[in-house]
């Protein structure tokens, strides 16, 4: 179980301190999808980066199966990094333009899979898993379509065999014709690998397609959380 307790992230500006994430509590259970919705600028992506330890929280805790991982560093953080992965909104920005598809997917395997032949085998299996043709292995990101790039990003995320994946608006940068394909892929991967998703978006229809539960975020706070029938059909907060 991934638990967020009283998480607060602040940014300093010329006019003072801004609470980008203000005392958020969330729980993500194994195998479920928790949708996080809200308008742009409400703190969704900042929360995602804090969960991934890319942004340091001002206070609060992130617990993985009861262990506080908020301030882990170095080798102590390696187990958390392997178990919690992220797919970013823009695949073009999240992939190294100098890396081929095969190298990009292999990179997360380097700490744990020392044998080069085994890494190559795992890369092929991951490409098959996400629906990438093996002929693309030597291509670079600029030679791929947007949908193909996002499939590479998803393959990278599931390469370490995580339990939890943070999906930060993973289809918003794609054409509408590709969005359904990637969403269906994510559902299929979840069923086959038992993944839990924190699915972040501002399109409530897309999130509803994916999520078991939904949390509504407004001005850095989660103002409502629960099952779809409770939150969307009978909202208790005016912003919802």
Secondary structure as GFF3:
##gff-version 3
##sequence-region A 1 240
A	DSSP	beta_strand	2	13	.	.	.	ID=ss1
A	DSSP	beta_strand	16	28	.	.	.	ID=ss2
A	DSSP	beta_strand	33	37	.	.	.	ID=ss3
A	DSSP	alpha_helix	44	51	.	.	.	ID=ss4
A	DSSP	beta_strand	59	64	.	.	.	ID=ss5
A	DSSP	beta_strand	67	68	.	.	.	ID=ss6
A	DSSP	three_ten_helix	74	77	.	.	.	ID=ss7
A	DSSP	alpha_helix	78	83	.	.	.	ID=ss8
A	DSSP	beta_strand	84	87	.	.	.	ID=ss9
A	DSSP	alpha_helix	91	94	.	.	.	ID=ss10
A	DSSP	alpha_helix	101	107	.	.	.	ID=ss11
A	DSSP	alpha_helix	116	129	.	.	.	ID=ss12
A	DSSP	three_ten_helix	134	136	.	.	.	ID=ss13
A	DSSP	three_ten_helix	141	143	.	.	.	ID=ss14
A	DSSP	alpha_helix	146	159	.	.	.	ID=ss15
A	DSSP	beta_strand	164	168	.	.	.	ID=ss16
A	DSSP	alpha_helix	176	193	.	.	.	ID=ss17
A	DSSP	beta_strand	196	201	.	.	.	ID=ss18
A	DSSP	alpha_helix	204	210	.	.	.	ID=ss19
A	DSSP	beta_strand	213	218	.	.	.	ID=ss20
A	DSSP	beta_strand	221	227	.	.	.	ID=ss21
A	DSSP	alpha_helix	228	231	.	.	.	ID=ss22
###
